[in-house]
Amino acid sequence: MSKMKKHTEAVQVTYREMLPEDFSAIINLGTAVHGAGYIDHDIIVNWYAKGLTKQEDSTIVNANFVAYFAGKLIGFRLTFAVNQWQTDEWCSPKLWPHSVDKVCYFKCNTVDENYRGYGVGSQLLKLSTKAAIEQGAVAGVSHLWKQSPGNSAVKYFTKCGGILIKEHAERWNELSKHGYDCPACENECHCVAAEMIISF
């Protein structure tokens, strides 16, 4: 019996908006799951800011969320708000069913390998989607890691309503030449990214 199943009745998973105080744990979990060089302090500060928007009434809407279990960070999602990110050569906006200015970017969904299969990733996505809608999004696009164990990333995103737009070979190859250590490849990364979109 897994640790989570054994203790789930006594301690429930806690979900909340991401805060700067979570950064250290996020860097550790992100590195463990995605590989060294994927995320550091400067990167998380930048990505976190892209998920915040100030509304007309001056309230801040945060599209970034974390999940804790028994005081331990077990998952996080980073989402870039509409108009706070730019498309690149790995994006195919002409194939999207919505205009770019109405689409948020689901940057990163990370769950500790010991706590997968319990709906943590899906719940983080639901929370980020709700916030993204408040920020003006009608859809969200993401690049899913096809080489994730059992292709779990694509399967989970598809289950949540994601539709495949296009596959991009060697999406993270250039990053691997500048310090990113892909956990699935030796030396340079040759993983494929599935560009997918979810309409809200």
C-alpha positions, 0 to 999 in steps of 0.5 A, spaced: 500 500 500 502 506 498 504 512 503 499 516 500 493 511 500 495 509 507 495 516 510 489 519 505 484 519 510 488 522 516 491 527 511 488 530 505 492 533 499 492 541 500 491 545 494 492 553 494 495 558 489 503 558 489 507 563 493 514 565 493 515 561 499 514 555 495 520 556 490 525 552 493 521 546 494 518 547 486 526 548 484 527 541 487 521 537 485 522 540 478 529 538 477 527 531 480 522 530 475 524 534 469 532 534 470 537 538 472 537 545 468 530 545 467 528 550 473 532 555 477 531 561 482 531 566 476 526 561 471 521 560 477 521 568 478 520 569 471 515 564 470 511 565 476 510 573 474 507 571 467 501 567 471 499 573 475 494 579 472 491 585 475 484 586 475 480 592 474 478 592 481 486 591 483 485 584 485 491 579 483 489 573 479 494 568 480 494 562 475 499 558 478 498 553 483 501 548 488 499 541 491 501 539 498 501 532 502 503 531 509 507 538 509 510 536 503 510 539 496 507 533 491 505 537 485 505 544 482 502 548 475 505 554 472 500 557 467 502 564 463 496 568 463 493 571 456 497 576 453 503 575 458 507 570 453 509 569 446 509 564 441 515 561 438 517 556 432 514 551 436 507 554 436 502 553 431 497 559 432 494 558 425 491 551 427 488 553 433 481 554 434 482 561 438 486 567 437 492 568 440 490 573 445 485 569 448 489 563 449 493 562 456 499 557 456 500 551 460 507 552 462 509 546 467 505 541 470 509 537 475 507 531 480 512 527 484 512 520 481 510 517 488 503 521 488 501 520 481 495 516 479 491 520 484 488 526 480 493 531 483 495 533 476 488 534 473 486 538 480 492 543 479 489 544 471 482 545 474 484 550 478 489 554 473 483 553 468 479 557 473 484 562 474 485 563 467 478 564 465 478 570 470 484 572 466 480 572 460 482 566 456 478 561 452 483 556 451 490 554 454 495 551 449 501 546 452 507 542 449 506 535 452 513 531 453 511 525 449 517 521 452 514 521 459 513 515 463 508 511 459 506 517 455 503 519 461 503 527 460 499 526 453 494 521 456 493 526 462 492 532 458 488 528 453 483 526 458 482 533 461 480 535 454 486 536 450 486 536 443 493 534 439 495 540 434 502 538 432 508 534 434 514 537 434 521 533 434 527 535 438 523 541 442 528 541 448 534 539 444 537 546 444 536 547 451 540 541 452 546 544 449 546 549 454 545 546 461 538 542 461 539 535 462 533 531 460 532 525 464 530 521 458 536 522 453 543 521 454 547 527 452 542 531 447 535 531 448 531 528 442 524 528 446 518 530 442 513 535 444 506 534 443 502 541 442 495 540 445 490 545 446 484 545 451 478 549 449 474 552 456 
